[in-house]
Amino acid sequence: MEIIIIVGVALVVLFILFKIFKAFIKWGILILVLILVVAYFTNPEELTHHKGLKDVKKNIANKLKIDDYKIFSLTKVKVKGEEKIVGFGAFGKVWYFDDIEKSLKE
């Protein structure tokens, strides 16, 4: 009789946990989709990447490449035939890495 009660309580606890996690998963997926939609519509344009790098160097326009992944974008600079990622753009902003000057000097 004791085993039946333990199994019954365990099943009730598992059922409640399943319902709770199901709600969390549903809301988590909804929030993730909302973030991706906002990221898609606020992905910075190529001009934004160029404006930020003009402050660093004036003559890098021919070395600059922007890879657009629709929800974020990467700023790359071609140095000695090799592309280096020097910036990241998302949600309307572009952030540049600290080693951008070093990458451009090479």
C-alpha positions in Angstrom: 0.0 0.0 0.0 2.8 2.3 0.8 4.4 1.8 -2.6 1.2 2.7 -4.4 1.0 6.0 -2.4 4.6 6.8 -3.2 4.1 6.1 -6.9 0.8 8.2 -6.9 2.5 11.1 -5.3 5.5 10.8 -7.7 3.1 10.8 -10.7 1.3 13.9 -9.4 4.6 15.7 -8.8 5.8 14.8 -12.3 2.5 16.0 -13.8 2.7 19.3 -12.0 6.4 19.8 -13.0 5.5 18.9 -16.6 2.8 21.6 -16.6 5.1 24.2 -15.1 8.0 23.4 -17.6 5.5 23.4 -20.5 4.5 26.9 -19.6 8.1 28.0 -19.3 9.0 26.5 -22.6 6.0 28.1 -24.3 6.9 31.6 -22.9 10.6 31.0 -23.6 10.0 30.2 -27.2 7.7 33.2 -27.5 10.3 35.6 -26.0 13.0 34.1 -28.2 10.9 34.7 -31.4 10.2 38.2 -30.2 13.9 38.9 -29.7 14.7 37.5 -33.1 12.1 39.7 -34.8 13.3 42.8 -33.1 16.9 41.9 -34.0 15.9 41.4 -37.7 14.3 44.8 -37.9 17.0 46.7 -36.0 20.0 45.1 -37.7 22.4 48.0 -38.5 22.9 49.0 -42.1 26.2 48.9 -43.9 26.5 52.7 -43.6 26.5 52.4 -39.8 29.5 50.1 -39.9 31.4 52.4 -42.3 30.7 55.5 -40.1 32.2 53.9 -37.0 35.3 52.8 -38.8 35.9 56.2 -40.4 36.7 57.5 -36.9 39.5 54.9 -36.8 41.1 55.1 -40.2 40.2 57.1 -43.3 41.6 54.8 -46.0 40.1 51.4 -45.2 37.0 51.6 -47.5 38.6 49.1 -49.9 39.5 46.7 -47.1 36.1 46.7 -45.4 33.6 43.9 -45.7 30.2 43.7 -44.0 28.6 40.2 -43.6 24.9 40.6 -43.0 23.3 37.6 -41.3 19.8 39.3 -41.1 19.7 39.4 -37.3 23.3 40.5 -36.7 26.2 41.6 -38.9 30.0 41.3 -38.8 32.5 44.0 -39.8 35.6 42.4 -41.4 38.8 44.0 -42.6 41.0 42.4 -45.1 44.6 42.5 -44.0 47.3 40.7 -46.0 44.7 38.6 -47.8 43.2 37.4 -44.6 39.8 38.7 -43.2 39.7 39.6 -39.6 36.5 40.3 -37.7 36.8 43.7 -36.0 33.2 44.5 -35.2 29.7 43.2 -34.4 26.4 44.8 -35.2 23.0 44.1 -33.7 19.9 46.0 -32.4 20.9 49.1 -34.4 24.4 49.4 -32.8 27.9 48.4 -33.9 30.5 47.4 -31.4 34.2 47.3 -32.4 36.7 45.0 -30.7 39.7 46.5 -28.8 42.3 45.1 -31.2 40.9 47.0 -34.2 43.9 49.3 -34.4 46.3 46.3 -34.2 44.4 44.6 -37.0 44.6 47.6 -39.2 48.3 48.3 -38.6 49.2 44.8 -39.8 
